[in-house]
Amino acid sequence: MKNKLDALMQTNDLEAIIVVGPGQHNPAMVYMTGGGHLTNADLIKKRGESAVLFHYPMERDEAAKSGLKTKNLSDYNYTELLKRSDGDNLKAIVNRYQIMLTELGITSGNVALYGRSDIGLNFAVFSALQKEMPGLNFIGEVDNSVLMLARMTKDDPEVERIRKMGIITTQVVGLVADFITSKKEKNGLLVNRDGIPVRIGEVKNRINIWLSERGADNPEGTIFAIGHDAGVPHSSGNPTDPLKLGQTIVFDIFPCEAGGGYFYDFTRTWCLGYAPDAVLALYEDVLSTYTKVTQALQAGRSFKYYQQMTCELFSAQGHPTIKEDPQTQQGYVHSLGHGIGLNIHERPWSGISSDEKDCLIPGSVFTIEPGLYYPDRGMGVRLENSFWVCPDGKIDMLAEYPMDLVLPVKKI
Amino acid sequence: MKNKLDALMQTNDLEAIIVVGPGQHNPAMVYMTGGGHLTNADLIKKRGESAVLFHYPMERDEAAKSGLKTKNLSDYNYTELLKRSDGDNLKAIVNRYQIMLTELGITSGNVALYGRSDIGLNFAVFSALQKEMPGLNFIGEVDNSVLMLARMTKDDPEVERIRKMGIITTQVVGLVADFITSKKEKNGLLVNRDGIPVRIGEVKNRINIWLSERGADNPEGTIFAIGHDAGVPHSSGNPTDPLKLGQTIVFDIFPCEAGGGYFYDFTRTWCLGYAPDAVLALYEDVLSTYTKVTQALQAGRSFKYYQQMTCELFSAQGHPTIKEDPQTQQGYVHSLGHGIGLNIHERPWSGISSDEKDCLIPGSVFTIEPGLYYPDRGMGVRLENSFWVCPDGKIDMLAEYPMDLVLPVKKI
């Protein structure tokens, strides 16, 4: 949680943090500022002091909305800085950072870098700044990013925002189910009233409209993948594919608040009209594992404990898993879940080699999404819900929705 | 254009380029791959050779859609790499890059870095890789990025995609105008049938739905700012503000193709019901300058030539401009326009200190958007259209829409 940031900076020996990039669709910046229409900005926080948001003059009112201490970049007179560096933009930018950091009293110690932005420009800038300010040590954290550690547990207002996205998400899933079951079957395909097949692209367009009507963004698109594609976990589905009856459809939907806020993550597997025996058997294996794992969830355990359990359950059912063969592309091929927040995938991680810090404690918000994949047999099944560990340690599902496999479809 | 990439790499002495990050909403990656549902990937291109797209195993089919040569990251056995580096993820990632680059024969020369991704992680990775591969020189280009130079001119399919976004954009602007003029006035405010004021948030929600219905994303939101906010160029507008009659509304809309493709950029200034004399005078100054500048546009000239012209025209009308006072927040406070493409703002730049390379030549796609701002007087006016320099040097506006200031509104 954000109120632990100073303590975490202390533990990890950080003197300051710098977040760069736009105000939207940039998780670190959204976390620190609350979002807003900033084309590009810098947020600098010294340990134990309030963060300062540096903004361009045309965006002064947008920056003020953050409620943070703000500073107008025009105060640094870039034209003059550029003159002094003989027109070299890199030198002028580096010089401006040097002045900004010095003004904030940040002249020695470790400074961690964050933000989703242009990596080339920032590599050049911070490499050059490192040379100009040898007392500072600019670092990129790989394993235990302080900001990700803070974000790994959510406070109540964050949980409420994620829960609201869960309600929107399941509403839209319901509309997709209504849309599909309002259609008929002809020659094994789902068709419109005129007999023309419904295609995946049409379903995805409707999903975007229904999300948009509810104030949600869908920056990463939706997985709505059928048959072979359902057997490859991240295949997003071919827009021109028709919806064949009796084939698995993996429907994985992960929208966020408008402007790049909190995400939700949710998956169902559907089979239109009927489920062949092999599909039904696969679905029952996933559902039984999902049920056992979610019933076993306890606050305080490491997330990978449940990945281990999932592998064992699927193994006992006779499926290959990544535990025995990390390269397998059949059976259980991914990890059990992940944290959700301003990133669709964030800590805690559930992979077998994840850190001991990745555990389920009060404030954790995470997905449980076991799945089985057989691309060569043209099928895949995944079931996913998102959960929250409440302050009292109870595990709470954030949005309810039926787990049914078969969506009934009538003949034309 | 992309077919000039090898020549540009030669000129700028680049042995290779590396693009990192997701497959969507990541301009450099979208340019090289065409987009697609890749959570995270690496694209590496050696000069004179085809690009190779390195992807995660679950995303193999998504990667294949790019039509590029692909390589599965699972071939590098990360578990084994991690073991060899005693569980240090940074070392394992660096080691994997080292193997990948060596396999592609990239062992000496300059390597430029691109991609919108986590700057901390990438700063750490490429700083460490630099030490492991001293024959290579990893660089971030600040002023003359080879990829931005290639992207600065568009080929015909790119222009058609931008033009299509222009049609969608102006359709939605028309729907907003229809929506507003279907409402009535009461006590100086635009109201719904029940007499309750229409608020900016309601207009913006409808814009998102109408864009979504047409297959467009709106990742950066819309500027729909009234009164004082219209006087601050990048204020996006307060959702709870009602629509007052007789006040300037700056409506700047810049959606992109779904998944983070090509943008369009378009602005109108509206005044509901009537325009007070001071607003009309301001609008006429902007329109007259807009008209003179667009009529003077000629292929081959530098973009800043027209910025110069715009400053002179506004000065002659008696407005302060950034030419005389770079810090001014009244009058003409920004540059004339910018290139548009996979970034909403990209080269060519029109600022007074922009490069000689930033000129309007066949393939350039750019905005012209003069504006005048008086926040203390509660008003601002900006007019913007987007243009293309055709192969024969003709200048073509990409989407037509009336320039009218006043939207008529009836009393309730």
Interface residues (C-beta under 8 A of the other chain):
Chain A: V20 G21 P22 Q24 H25 G36 H37 T39 Y56 P57 M58 E59 R60 D61 E62 S74 N77 T79 L82 G87 N89 L90 I93 A112 L113 Y114 G115 R116 S117 D118 I119 G120 L121 N122 F123 A124 V125 F126 S127 F138 I139 G140 E141 V142 D143 S145 N205 N208 I209 L211 S212 E213 G215 D217 N218 P219 E220 G221 I223 D229 V232 P233 H234 S235 S236 A258 G259 G260 P326 Q327 Q329 V333 H334 H345 S353
Chain B: V20 G21 P22 Q24 H25 G36 H37 T39 Y56 P57 M58 E59 R60 D61 E62 S74 N77 T79 L82 G87 N89 L90 I93 A112 L113 Y114 G115 R116 S117 D118 I119 G120 L121 N122 F123 A124 V125 F126 S127 F138 I139 G140 E141 V142 D143 S145 N205 N208 I209 L211 S212 E213 G215 D217 N218 P219 E220 G221 I223 D229 V232 P233 H234 S235 S236 A258 G259 G260 P326 Q327 Q329 V333 H334 H345 S353
